[in-house]
Amino acid sequence: MAERTPLLHYRLSASVHESGEHRDIVAGGDELEHRSPATVRRSTAKQPPKLNTFFGVVIPTLLSMFSVVVFLRIGFVVGQCGLYQTIAMLLVAYFIISMTVLSVCAISTNGALDAGGAYYMISRALGPEFGGSIGIMFFLANVCGSALFVLGLVEAILATFGVPEGGSAVSASHYAVLPGGYWWSLLYGTVILLLCLLVCLIGAHIYAKATFIIFLIVMVALGMIFISFFAVGPHVINLPVKNASIGPTQANFTGFKLDTLMGNLEADYTVDYTTEMMMSFATVFAVMFNGCTGIMAGSNMSGDLKNPSYSIPRGTITAVIFTFIIYNLLSLLISCTCDRVLLQKDYSFLRDINVWGPLVTVGVYSSTLSAAMSNLIGASRILYALARDDLFGRALSPAKRTSGSGNPWTSVLISWFLVQLVLFSGKLNTIASIVTIFFLLVYATVDLACLALEWASAPNFRPTFRYFTWHTCVLGIIGCAVMMFLINSIYASASIAFMLLLLLLIHYLSPISSWGCISQALIFHQVRKYLLMLDVRKDHVKFWRPQILLMVCNPRCSVGLITFINDIKKSGLYVLGHIQLGDLDVLPSDPLQSQYDSWLSLVDHLNIKAFVNLTLADSIRHGVQHLLFISGLGGMRPNTLVLGFYDDVPPQDRLQDSALTMIRTSDSSAQDEDPEEHDDPPFHFPPVRDGVSAGRDGKSLSPQEYVCIIADAVKMLKNIALARYFGEFDRTQTLRGPVFVDVWPVNLLRPDSAAYVDTCSLFLLQLACILNMTRAWQKARLRLFLCVEAGRSIKGTERKLGLLLKDLRMKADIRTVPWDDQVALHWQRQTRVEEEGPDGDVGGVEEEKGYANSFQSNTSRVSDEYLQAVNKLILDQPLGAPAVRFLYLPRPPADTSRYPDYLHQLDLLTRDLGPTLLIHGVTPVITTNL
């Protein structure tokens, strides 16, 4: 019922089912789909054309919401509740679905969706346990919804062609030829359901093609209903014969009268003549809410839309607003023109007051039949998706069977059988409460999925739809839960208990999935309490975050870098590492224990969220290795190493200035106090090196050992970043004016093979995007510089990069930078080397496995003139100096004798650039999937 998709997002061919493979951006920038060429050709051939917002979202959603309620139950709602409570019901119902719509739009615009609708969203967001249990509930909701609409169609047919019980002809139509009664109604419903089954087995595409015609019929019928309120004069209407023995046989259509409106304002709950049960606010709301569902029909169509991130929010919200206006207008017009007896005793009165009654009948038949078929199709596709994911093992294995065209016929048959069982309930209002509770439970879980993603604060949760917060998710969950128990507390409790039972069953019996589990991201925020639950085997790229180990020699000259890295960590692990040279064998005690207080005071003083890890080693290189091996616990281990740059810039004591600034700011109002009473924080760090000892001779680390540390980190599959010119970086001063962050995602040391879509380049983009997501840096503008040569297509390359950024949900200004002069210097050097002889160097482009050897031969040919020219090119970019630059860091050469040359080239490349990060990424960190 609710999640009907008349244009059938649910794939009917096996080849299209295979098109939902996860696609992660990996080294080289290619999106690899794990499909054979033959499968790709079949998928391309059978996929329907892409749909726009109107055909792909608005029409399916409107057809999902306009059906039984708008034609057969809107008068019932007004007649029982009165206009005041009807409007209140609509406000409550649309408040609940509006909160869910915001969550649906957020999740659906954060990646591609596959068949399964709400099941797919919840399972891929919350994991298989919640996804599987809610998938079953969603399947049952569609089963009951299909039965609901079949019974609604039977009721509409009997209202027109049914012979009254008792044989009286007081209100019988001259078309009355069908006998009534429970068993006859069951027979008619069975025949209609068999027709739906036939279409689902052999002709679902016929229904998909007729969707637009059905939509036009429904809209024309609604239009005629509105016209009829003004065009038809007052007259008497004969009531159904079933009501003759218990009340009046006639009722009035009065036209617009104030007395009629006043009589319909207050509630007047009576016995429903179809179920012979006393109505209440909760039971009527259960019936009315069925006309407010269907909000996820558009998100189910994401795979068939031209632009899902644009169409789903706009189309869904448009449909919701339109239906809300229609329901309120209909309620008002009915209250002004129809007396209470007519509304309570004749649910088909819209046909009797219409200019041309058969048009309403056609609208009822077409909308309810399409709803019944699409619910049956939806239920079968959800069951097939559950079976395909193997969440219930052999229990659902028969549902995997498909026909030659890929139609899951066994799932269709199972769904049909269950719908047939529900038809034995016999009355539409009887199962309305069950359907409503099932869908409320599904909507609450969708809100829970969005809430979990928002609270997890994963960098890759960047939905293009941003008009939601965790508050809307919580309100949606509370609203759904409250209405579930108001409608029927027994059904609600049983549904939740059944869902929890399924959750436990899947948790203990289902195989491990590769979808990624949101619990791993949430546990990260409660490390101490749930650290043992953090399973490294469940790591997933979409929940990747930087976990940084920053090596600090002396905090007095590293304040700027420490605060900057704190901004870039994005709620990740942040460890300040420090190495003291020494040998514990010759020391009386551990000298590091007395230093922890100073380091923790530093963390508090700088207001950063970081751990401190100190180690004692015989060399700096061995100390870094120790920290990379032992830092963190379980899934909380550093994946990125940050080092200061190795140069001769004399350090400055920024910690003393920072402490004095803090004291003056905090005590600016206490001018009468003695300044000498203010003691500096207990920082017992050694003084910085003076200008004489600041040279390389005064360091405890040689250039060779420094590059060895970089090589060690790469071998250990750690991302590496070298930070230069952060000694004078002042975060407060930097963020006052216009802020730019420049990203150069090409390997400037290899101009002959520069590319902007490899693992390292994408890692640069991810870190720059994370920095931009930080509250303090949100106003900063990312500038992405693309180095191009005159012979290449500038617009084509820029367009491809723009599409890549759009897929990654990243906002950046793309700037093309001609560098023909710089490349010419490189090729002049290459020519001279080839003429003089490469001394054994081997040219050519090597595979990724031999990238280090390739770097060895190429970096030796990069001249100082070329590097100085590139450095000048970066410095001379107009439109303002950036706050920080992100540059591509190539891995060190395989030949250790070339390490000094490697460091010299990096020095020339970044000289006088201001705060700069040289970054080398070794692991994929970006995904375009949900």
Order of alpha helices (4+ residues) and beta strands (2+ residues): alpha-alpha-alpha-alpha-alpha-alpha-beta-beta-alpha-alpha-alpha-beta-beta-alpha-beta-beta-alpha-alpha-alpha-alpha-alpha-alpha-alpha-alpha-alpha-alpha-alpha-beta-alpha-beta-alpha-beta-alpha-beta-alpha-alpha-beta-alpha-beta-alpha-beta-alpha-beta-alpha-alpha-alpha-beta-alpha-beta
